[in-house]
């Protein structure tokens, strides 16, 4: 199995990965046979990650589901015979802003 070429972002993310847990036990690095972080049977990096509150998870899931609906509608609108490009561009910017807000929310929770 070939791995995708490494980008500066992927190299940066690898550098940010912890090599040991807060208790000093080593954390397995990326598998040489798979690029997935969730390889069955492999130690998981997320085992020492803090847990998010149920309220935060509900909020994020609801916002993500709403965003998914908007994105599906956006795709349908884009395929219409006469798409209104101005409104589609505004919607695309709004969707990007929503993704950024969700990421900020999750990262803020992670930092707590």
C-alpha positions as a Markdown table, in Angstrom:
| # | Residue | x | y | z |
|---|---|---|---|---|
| 1 | Unk | 0.0 | 0.0 | 0.0 |
| 2 | Unk | 1.4 | 3.3 | -1.0 |
| 3 | Unk | 1.2 | 6.3 | 1.3 |
| 4 | Unk | 0.2 | 9.7 | 0.0 |
| 5 | Unk | 3.0 | 12.2 | -0.3 |
| 6 | Unk | 3.7 | 14.1 | 2.8 |
| 7 | Unk | 2.7 | 17.7 | 2.8 |
| 8 | Unk | 4.0 | 20.5 | 5.0 |
| 9 | Unk | 0.8 | 20.2 | 7.0 |
| 10 | Unk | 1.1 | 16.4 | 7.5 |
| 11 | Unk | 4.7 | 16.8 | 8.6 |
| 12 | Unk | 3.7 | 19.5 | 11.0 |
| 13 | Unk | 0.9 | 17.4 | 12.5 |
| 14 | Unk | 3.4 | 14.5 | 12.9 |
| 15 | Unk | 5.7 | 16.8 | 14.8 |
| 16 | Unk | 2.8 | 17.9 | 17.1 |
| 17 | Unk | 1.9 | 14.3 | 18.0 |
| 18 | Unk | 3.0 | 13.4 | 21.5 |
| 19 | Unk | 5.5 | 10.5 | 21.9 |
| 20 | Unk | 4.4 | 9.6 | 25.4 |
| 21 | Unk | 1.4 | 9.9 | 27.5 |
| 22 | Unk | 1.3 | 12.1 | 30.6 |
| 23 | Unk | 2.1 | 9.0 | 32.6 |
| 24 | Unk | 5.3 | 8.4 | 30.6 |
| 25 | Unk | 4.1 | 5.4 | 28.7 |
| 26 | Unk | 5.1 | 5.5 | 25.0 |
| 27 | Unk | 2.5 | 6.2 | 22.4 |
| 28 | Unk | 2.7 | 4.2 | 19.2 |
| 29 | Unk | 3.5 | 6.2 | 16.2 |
| 30 | Unk | 1.9 | 5.9 | 12.8 |
| 31 | Unk | 1.7 | 2.4 | 11.4 |
| 32 | Unk | 4.0 | 1.6 | 8.5 |
| 33 | Unk | 1.2 | -0.4 | 6.9 |
| 34 | Unk | -1.7 | 2.1 | 7.3 |
| 35 | Unk | -2.1 | 5.8 | 7.4 |
| 36 | Unk | -5.1 | 5.5 | 9.6 |
| 37 | Unk | -4.9 | 6.6 | 13.3 |
| 38 | Unk | -7.5 | 3.9 | 14.1 |
| 39 | Unk | -5.7 | 0.7 | 13.1 |
| 40 | Unk | -7.5 | -2.3 | 14.8 |
| 41 | Unk | -5.4 | -3.8 | 17.5 |
| 42 | Unk | -3.0 | -0.9 | 17.7 |
| 43 | Unk | -2.6 | 1.3 | 20.8 |
| 44 | Unk | -4.7 | 4.3 | 20.4 |
| 45 | Unk | -3.3 | 7.8 | 20.8 |
| 46 | Unk | -6.7 | 9.1 | 22.1 |
| 47 | Unk | -6.6 | 6.9 | 25.2 |
| 48 | Unk | -5.2 | 9.7 | 27.3 |
| 49 | Unk | -7.3 | 12.5 | 25.6 |
| 50 | Unk | -9.7 | 14.5 | 27.8 |
| 51 | Unk | -13.3 | 13.8 | 27.4 |
| 52 | Unk | -15.8 | 16.4 | 26.1 |
| 53 | Unk | -18.9 | 17.3 | 28.0 |
| 54 | Unk | -22.2 | 15.7 | 26.7 |
| 55 | Unk | -23.6 | 19.2 | 26.1 |
| 56 | Unk | -20.6 | 20.2 | 23.9 |
| 57 | Unk | -20.9 | 17.0 | 22.0 |
| 58 | Unk | -24.7 | 17.5 | 21.4 |
| 59 | Unk | -24.1 | 21.1 | 20.3 |
| 60 | Unk | -21.3 | 20.0 | 17.9 |
| 61 | Unk | -23.3 | 17.1 | 16.5 |
| 62 | Unk | -26.4 | 19.2 | 15.9 |
| 63 | Unk | -24.4 | 22.0 | 14.3 |
| 64 | Unk | -22.6 | 19.5 | 12.1 |
| 65 | Unk | -25.8 | 17.8 | 11.0 |
| 66 | Unk | -27.3 | 21.2 | 10.1 |
| 67 | Unk | -24.2 | 22.1 | 8.2 |
| 68 | Unk | -24.4 | 18.7 | 6.3 |
| 69 | Unk | -28.0 | 19.5 | 5.3 |
| 70 | Unk | -26.9 | 22.9 | 4.1 |
| 71 | Unk | -24.0 | 21.4 | 2.1 |
| 72 | Unk | -26.3 | 18.9 | 0.5 |
| 73 | Unk | -28.7 | 21.6 | -0.5 |
| 74 | Unk | -25.8 | 23.7 | -1.8 |
| 75 | Unk | -24.9 | 20.8 | -4.1 |
| 76 | Unk | -28.4 | 20.6 | -5.4 |
| 77 | Unk | -28.6 | 24.3 | -5.9 |
| 78 | Unk | -25.3 | 24.3 | -7.8 |
| 79 | Unk | -26.6 | 21.7 | -10.2 |
| 80 | Unk | -29.8 | 23.7 | -10.9 |
| 81 | Unk | -30.2 | 24.9 | -14.5 |
| 82 | Unk | -29.7 | 28.5 | -13.5 |
| 83 | Unk | -27.8 | 28.7 | -10.3 |
| 84 | Unk | -27.7 | 32.1 | -8.5 |
| 85 | Unk | -24.0 | 32.4 | -8.1 |
| 86 | Unk | -24.1 | 35.3 | -5.7 |
| 87 | Unk | -26.2 | 33.5 | -3.2 |
| 88 | Unk | -24.2 | 30.3 | -3.7 |
| 89 | Unk | -21.0 | 32.2 | -2.9 |
| 90 | Unk | -22.5 | 33.7 | 0.2 |
| 91 | Unk | -23.7 | 30.3 | 1.3 |
| 92 | Unk | -20.3 | 28.7 | 0.7 |
| 93 | Unk | -18.6 | 31.5 | 2.8 |
| 94 | Unk | -21.2 | 30.9 | 5.5 |
| 95 | Unk | -20.4 | 27.2 | 5.5 |
| 96 | Unk | -16.7 | 27.8 | 5.7 |
| 97 | Unk | -17.3 | 30.1 | 8.7 |
| 98 | Unk | -19.4 | 27.4 | 10.4 |
| 99 | Unk | -16.7 | 24.8 | 9.9 |
| 100 | Unk | -14.1 | 27.3 | 11.4 |
| 101 | Unk | -16.4 | 28.0 | 14.3 |
| 102 | Unk | -16.9 | 24.3 | 15.0 |
| 103 | Unk | -13.2 | 23.7 | 14.9 |
| 104 | Unk | -12.5 | 26.6 | 17.2 |
| 105 | Unk | -15.1 | 25.2 | 19.6 |
| 106 | Unk | -13.6 | 21.7 | 19.6 |
| 107 | Unk | -10.0 | 23.1 | 19.9 |
| 108 | Unk | -11.1 | 25.3 | 22.9 |
| 109 | Unk | -12.6 | 22.3 | 24.6 |
| 110 | Unk | -9.5 | 20.2 | 23.9 |
| 111 | Unk | -7.3 | 22.9 | 25.4 |
| 112 | Unk | -9.3 | 22.9 | 28.7 |
